[in-house]
Amino acid sequence: QLVESGGGLVQAGGSLRLSCAASGRTFPYYNMGWFRQAPGKEREFVSAITWSGNSTYYADSVKGRFTISRDNTKNTVALQMNSLKPEDTAVYYCGAGKSIAIKLAPADFDSWGQGTQVTVSS
């Protein structure tokens, strides 16, 4: 089970840090990803990290502004979001990868949490 937190309302240019807490002893063996869904749009990939934390992946729209990290001792995955823009407004979800190989589509992840709302005002 995954539980996201850390969302909120922030002005453009501001920062937020999202956290995803996972239950279960097998967490360290899963690739993890962050996705977002804006009203009327499909869920889209934001960032992912391999089970070891050695490799990270970012959507072009967030590259250089967002940083994903994980702490396998605490079963958490974080997304540090800097230089936020109004177009980053969405519900953010974390998901666990279905396969050993890292894949970046929403269909390749499951065990979604309830999501956390991020709203960036201009």
Rosetta blueprint (number, residue, H / E / L):
1 Q L
2 L E
3 V E
4 E E
5 S E
6 G L
7 G L
8 G E
9 L E
10 V E
11 Q E
12 A L
13 G L
14 G L
15 S L
16 L E
17 R E
18 L E
19 S E
20 C E
21 A E
22 A E
23 S L
24 G L
25 R L
26 T L
27 F H
28 P H
29 Y H
30 Y L
31 N L
32 M E
33 G E
34 W E
35 F E
36 R E
37 Q E
38 A L
39 P L
40 G L
41 K L
42 E L
43 R L
44 E E
45 F E
46 V E
47 S E
48 A E
49 I E
50 T L
51 W L
52 S L
53 G L
54 N L
55 S L
56 T E
57 Y E
58 Y E
59 A L
60 D L
61 S L
62 V L
63 K L
64 G L
65 R L
66 F E
67 T E
68 I E
69 S E
70 R E
71 D E
72 N L
73 T L
74 K L
75 N L
76 T E
77 V E
78 A E
79 L E
80 Q E
81 M E
82 N L
83 S L
84 L L
85 K L
86 P H
87 E H
88 D H
89 T L
90 A E
91 V E
92 Y E
93 Y E
94 C E
95 G E
96 A E
97 G E
98 K L
99 S L
100 I L
101 A L
102 I L
103 K L
104 L L
105 A L
106 P H
107 A H
108 D H
109 F E
110 D E
111 S L
112 W L
113 G L
114 Q L
115 G L
116 T E
117 Q E
118 V E
119 T E
120 V E
121 S E
122 S L
